[in-house]
């Protein structure tokens, strides 16, 4: 699992100006959210394409097919951030064609491809991708949650949960992030998304974002689209969701775009 503790300066070094959000941040309603980027363990999703691809280049020698594949991953991530989900998947698939190791053995494990598949309603392929990712990164629980989300669309919530438990027993370890441990328990055992948001309502900015996002995704798996919309819009509009370079902040906006939900 690619996670690290980043300072403000270190995080700023990963920024690139082509992906700035058009959404203006809301005023800070929670004083604790002023600690916008504290030093904290961050998921590998916050590593921008240049960072993750550079690691892959270093491991593979960065030449030929491996270099071209890593460039395709970067383009795919950029296209997804811009809302071109189909274009992003084409680039991720091209990366696999150029270098098959990208599908299951690159540092990023192409979890990005699984997310694109989800938003294109290709749930069976998405679940397959996420299961590969869980096997390689057992301490990052998000892939197992996304596998559940794909399979809930295919088989219904109860069957998806039984499959989720089976995969969890085989692979999933302990996520370093409290918010993701709580979210994982909610998806695994069932629970109240409102309580997830309440637990982290006065927490760090990233925790509020993730609790709102995964509460909304949980509601969507239950076909409660009104509640899902409320929570995912809250995730988009919070300081972290509107200003962070985290790939999942971009995903929250893509989710709204795919559902025709206005963020403003």
C-alpha positions, 0 to 999 in steps of 0.5 A: 500500500502506498501511503505516507505522511506528507507535510503541506510543502510535500503535498504542494510539490505534487500539485499541477495546475491543469486540474483545478476545480471550478467549484469555489470552496465553502466558508469554513463551518467547522473551525477544526477543518482549518487544519486543512492538510495536517501531517497524517497517513494518506491513502495512495489515491492522493499521490498524483499520476506523476508520483505513482508513475515515477515510482513504477518507472523506477521499479521497471527501469522506465524504458520502452513499454513500461514508460509508455504504460505509465504515461497512459496511466497518467493520461487516464487519471487526468481524463477521469479528473476532467470527467471523461470516464470513457477516455480514462478507461481507454488509457488504462486499458492501453496501459495494460496492453503495453505492459500487462504487469500494470493490471495487478503489479504496478504500485497503483494496482490500477484501482483507478481502472476499477473506478472508471469501470464502475461509472461506466456500469461495467460492474463485473469487470470492476469487481474483478479489478478490485479483487486483484487490488485487494489481494495486493494491498490488503491494508487499504480497505477502499478496494474491498468496499468498491468491490462490494459496490460493484457486486451490489449492482450485480447481485443485490446487497445481501449477496454482495455482502456475503461475497464481501465477507468472503473476500475480507476473510481472505485478504483485508487487513487493518487500514491505518485511517480511522474513518476507513475502518469505520466505513469498512465495518459499515459496509461489512456488517451493515450500519447507519451512514448517519452515524458514520458522518456524525463520528467524523463531523468534528474531525479533520477535513479529510475525515469529514470528506471520506465519511460523507462520500462513503455514507453517500455510496452506502445509501446508493447501494441501498437505492436511497438516491435522495440520501446518497445525493445529499451526502455526496454533494456534502463531500464535494462542497466541503473544504477538502472535497472542493480543494484537495488534489486527492483522486477521490475528491475528483471522484466525488465530482465525477459521481455527481456528473454521472448522476446529473447532480448539480454541485453549485 
